[in-house]
């Protein structure tokens, strides 16, 4: 089974990788106004 590689030429992919390496805190706002706070630790393809 072949695995897809991340396309690091995409700015969004590089941005997420930087956030992961820096341990940057992120907040995700869900449609119903619920918020999830945390840190990214992994990026899948």
Backbone bond lengths (Angstrom), bond angles and torsions (degrees), N, CA, C in turn:
res aa  C-N    CA-C-N  psi(-1)  N-CA   C-N-CA  omega(-1)  CA-C   N-CA-C  phi
1 X - - - 1.444 - - 1.530 109.11 -
2 X 1.307 116.42 128.86 1.457 122.39 -178.12 1.526 109.94 -87.19
3 X 1.329 116.54 138.01 1.463 119.93 178.16 1.522 109.55 -104.62
4 X 1.322 116.28 141.55 1.463 121.42 178.69 1.525 109.35 -81.55
5 X 1.305 115.71 143.48 1.458 121.14 177.55 1.526 109.63 -95.88
6 X 1.317 115.70 152.92 1.465 119.99 174.82 1.525 109.05 -69.72
7 X 1.305 116.06 137.17 1.464 121.15 178.30 1.526 108.05 -87.43
8 X 1.325 115.63 93.45 1.461 120.41 -175.58 1.529 112.86 -75.40
9 X 1.341 117.23 0.31 1.467 118.69 173.46 1.529 110.78 -79.75
10 X 1.334 116.89 -10.93 1.464 121.27 177.99 1.524 109.96 -84.51
11 X 1.329 115.73 130.87 1.464 120.53 -177.29 1.533 112.09 -60.04
12 X 1.316 118.41 -38.16 1.460 121.72 -179.18 1.521 112.70 -65.11
13 X 1.324 116.67 -37.28 1.468 121.29 177.88 1.521 109.43 -65.57
14 X 1.326 116.37 -46.02 1.478 120.34 179.02 1.524 111.01 -63.68
15 X 1.324 117.78 -38.60 1.460 121.57 -179.94 1.536 110.15 -62.60
16 X 1.332 116.77 -47.10 1.468 119.58 179.00 1.525 111.01 -63.00
17 X 1.324 117.78 -40.42 1.463 120.67 178.04 1.529 111.01 -62.01
18 X 1.319 117.63 -38.54 1.463 120.87 176.61 1.522 110.81 -65.33
19 X 1.321 117.43 -43.57 1.464 121.00 178.53 1.521 110.52 -59.92
20 X 1.331 116.75 -41.27 1.470 120.92 179.41 1.524 109.74 -64.27
21 X 1.327 117.74 -48.66 1.469 120.52 -176.79 1.527 112.12 -66.71
22 X 1.338 117.58 -30.91 1.464 121.28 179.22 1.528 113.02 -84.40
23 X 1.332 117.20 -12.11 1.460 120.14 -177.36 1.523 112.10 68.07
24 X 1.323 116.52 29.12 1.461 122.63 -176.46 1.534 110.94 -64.01
25 X 1.316 116.70 134.97 1.463 121.63 175.38 1.522 108.80 -74.80
26 X 1.329 116.63 136.68 1.462 121.29 179.33 1.523 109.71 -127.25
27 X 1.327 115.55 156.37 1.462 122.03 175.89 1.519 107.36 -129.42
28 X 1.330 115.49 127.50 1.455 121.50 177.54 1.521 107.56 -109.34
29 X 1.325 116.35 123.89 1.467 121.24 178.69 1.523 108.42 -98.28
30 X 1.332 116.01 124.98 1.457 122.89 179.59 1.531 108.43 -89.81
31 X 1.314 116.83 159.27 1.463 122.12 -175.32 1.532 112.66 -52.79
32 X 1.325 117.47 -38.94 1.471 119.85 -176.97 1.534 112.60 -84.87
33 X 1.338 116.91 21.55 1.469 124.82 177.25 1.528 113.91 75.83
34 X 1.327 118.29 1.07 1.461 119.82 173.98 1.530 107.74 -69.43
35 X 1.329 116.24 144.54 1.464 121.05 179.33 1.517 110.08 -122.72
36 X 1.313 115.33 142.31 1.458 121.95 176.99 1.522 106.90 -119.59
37 X 1.321 116.74 122.08 1.468 122.43 177.95 1.524 108.84 -106.92
38 X 1.326 115.85 142.46 1.465 119.07 177.74 1.515 111.22 177.47
39 X 1.315 114.54 -164.59 1.456 121.80 178.39 1.525 107.85 -129.22
40 X 1.321 115.54 140.67 1.449 120.96 177.50 1.523 108.48 -77.06
41 X 1.328 116.48 137.60 1.465 119.36 178.60 1.535 112.00 -124.80
42 X 1.342 117.53 -11.02 1.449 119.49 -176.02 1.513 109.74 -156.03
43 X 1.321 116.76 151.21 1.464 122.51 176.76 1.523 108.29 -132.74
44 X 1.324 116.68 116.56 1.454 121.99 175.83 1.515 110.59 -90.72
45 X 1.315 115.41 159.61 1.472 120.05 178.20 1.501 112.38 -69.77
